[in-house]
Structure formats: C-alpha cells, structure tokens
C-alpha cells in the first residue's frame, strides 16, 4: 500500500505542471448562449433594423452578447532600458605639530591622520518582450455600460507537451472593428498568459526540492 502511494505521489509530482495547467483550463470552458426567444406572432416589417439584431445591418456581425466570438490581434511589444551610474569621493586629513617642551619628548607624528574614501558604481538593465499573432475568444459577460468581458484559451498539443495561450480582459464595443477584431492594446485589465507544460517545460524549471531549499536558504 505504501509503495502504491509513493508511486502515485511521484507520478503526480512528475506531471505537476500538466496537472496545474489542466486545472486552470477548467476556468476557460466554452460558453454556449441560450437560443433566443422569438414571439410566435412576429411578422416581417420590411425594415432593415430589428431590436434583436446585432448591429444596424445584416453584415454587421460584431460581438455584442454573451457567447459571441471575436478575434484578438496580439501586438504586444515592450522594451525597457535602465542605466544607473553613481560616484562619490571624500578626503580628509589632520596634522598637529607641537613643541617638544609641551610634548615632553612625545612623538607628535602620532597626531597626524588622514583618510580617503571613494565609491563608484554602474548598472544597466535591458529587457524586451514581444508577442504577436491572433486568437479568437468569447464574450463571457456584458458589464453595465455595455463593456464586454472576454475570455479565451488556445491549447496546442506538441510532441513534448502542451502550450497554453490564455486571454482575459474588458473591451469596448467601439474598439471592435468591422471585421470583428480588436487589438490587444485596446483590452483593459488584460491578462495574457503564454505557458508550457510537460517534459520540455519541466526541464527548464528547478525541482520542488530545489525550490524548497532555496526558499529557506539564508544565502
């Protein structure tokens, strides 16, 4: 029994990243809106505008309701550069020359003192990130005022594991163009994740024992 539990714990530890990402994926399940209810006695009016239609014209199919899909154009690019330089210096000296009659033969050279202190330091930091592509998401909620909360996930199955791309945030209907697409820099409270799971991803991370020892190490 103990051996079985040990092998189960080792298997769970080995697939820790995959299990974690699979649990997270449960929060990104597809949203299927309910079918609209139409009045039984509704009759054509000949007008091009209907209250139940999305947009003024038939060709306008922009996302507006829960469950609608829209495409996010990922155009994230950030570049940061920081450079620091500091220098300081300080010099002081003290000297006393007393007559022998006052010192009684004491060597007044011992009263000579001097100090010199210098400091110089430089530092620089450069970071650049880029993420480009397109991904289709769904409207998960219509907020008061007409803002749309979006959510979506794309999972890619590769030979050495899975790749997950997740997006959540809030967009304005006005920022959705005629092709039902919105730029990622128009998403408020955006949360964009690009993570991997599996053997390839686990090989780039330290093991749980190493992370635990690093957490408690004073060095």
N, C-alpha and C positions, 0 to 999 in steps of 0.2 A: 504493500500500500504506500509506504513512504517512497519507494523507488518510483512508483507511478506519479505521485505528486511532484517529485523532484523533476522528472522528465517533462511534466506539464508546465511547471514553472519555467524551466529552461526554454521550452518551445515558445511560451508567451513572451519571455524576455527577448528571444531572438527575433520575434516578429513584432516587437514593441511599436516601432514606427508605423508599420502597416496597420496594426490594430488601432492605434491612436487616430490615424487619418480616416479609417473606415468609420469610427465612431463619430468623428467630426462631420463626415459626409452625410450622416443621418439628418443633420440640420439643413441640408440643401436638397431635400426631396422635391421633385417636380410638383407644381401647383396646377391642379385641374379645376378651372372655374365651372360653376354650375351653368347648365343650359339656360339661356334667357327665356323668360316667360312672356309670351305674346297674348294679347287679347284675342279671343276666339272670333270676335266680330270685327277685327281690324280689316280695313279695306284700303286699297291704294288711293292716294290723294293726288298723285301726279307731281308732287313737289320733289325737289332734289334734296331737301333737308328733312331728316327724321330725328326725333328726340333720342331714339335708341341707337342711332348710327354713330360710329366713331369718326368724327370729322364732318366737314361740310360736304365733301364729295365722296363718291364711292371709292375712288382711287386712294383716298387718304386713309391709310391703314396704320397710323402711328399708335404705339402702345398707350393705353389710357385706363385700362381696367385690370383688376387682379387676374393674373394668369396670362396676360398678354406678354408677348416676347418682343424684345428689342435687342439690337446689336450694339455692343460697346467697342469702340475703336480705341485700343490701348496704345497710347502715345506718351508713355511716362519716360521722362529723361531728366535726371537731376545730376548736377555737377557742383561740387563744393570744394573749396580750396581755402586753407587757413595757413598762415605763416606768421610765426612769432620770433622776435629777436629781442634780447634783453642784455644789457651790460652795465656794470657798476664798478666803481673803484673808490678806495679810501686809503689815505696815507696819513700817518701821524707820527710825531717824534717828540721826544722830551730829553733835555740835556741840562745838567747842572754842574757848575764849576765853582767850588768853594775853596777859600784859602786854607792852607794847611793848618794854620793856627786855630781855625774853627773846627776842623775835622779831627784834629789830634792824631794825624797820621792815617786817617781813614781814606781809602781809595774812593774818591768821588766819581771815578769812572763807572762805578756800580749804579750811579744815579742816572746814567744815560739809557734811554729806552726808545724804541721805535717799532711801529707796526705798519704792515702793508696788507691790504685786503683787496682782492679783485674777484669779480664774478662775471661770467659771460655764458649765455645760454641761447640756443637757437632751436627752433622746432617747426615742423611743417606737416601738414596733413592734406591729402588729396583723395577725393572719393568721387566715383562716377557710377551711376546706375542707369540702365536702360531696359525698357520692356515694351515691345511692340507686337501688334497682332490684333485680331478681332475675336470676340467671344459673344455669344448670344445668351442673354439672361431673361428672367421673368420678372414681372411686377408682382411683388409679394403683398403690398398694401398700398392703399391710396390714403395719404395723410390729409388732415384738414388743411384747406387752402389749395388742394389739387396737386401737391407734391407726390411723387411716385417713389416708393421704396422698392429697390431692385435687389435681386439675389440670384446667383447662379454659380454653377460649378462645372468644370470640364475635367474629366478623368481620362488620362492616357495610359493604356496598358503597354508597357515595354517589356523587353526580354528580362531586364534586371530589376524590374519593379514598376511602380506606378508613379505618375506625375499628376499633381492636382493643381488646378488653377481655380481660384475662388474669388468672387467679386460681390461685395455688398455696398450699399450706399443709397443716396437720395438724389433724384434728378428732377428738374423742372420740365414740364411738358413742352415749354417753349424751346428748350435746348435740343429736343429731338427733331432731326431734320426730316425732309420729305421721304428719304429712303429708310426711315425708322432706325436711325443710327444716332448715337450720342458719343461724344468724345469723353475719354476717361478724365480729362481735366475739368469737365463740367459736372462731375459727380461730387456731391457734398458728403462729408463724413465717409469718404471712400475707404474701403478696406480691401486691398488686393493682395492675395497670397499666391505664391508660386513655390510649392514644396514638393519634395520627393519622398518616397517610401519604398522600402525593400532593401535588398542586399547592397546595391550600389550606394544608396543614401546612408545606410547604417555604417558603411565602411569609412565614411568621412566624418563620423561623429565618435567621440570617445565613449567607452562603455559606461554602464551605470556605476560600476565600482570606481572607475577613474573619476567620474563626475562627483561621486560622494566624497572621495578622498580630497579632491580639490576644494570642495565646499568647506571642509573642516580644517584644511591645512592653513596654518598661520602665515605661510610663506607665499 
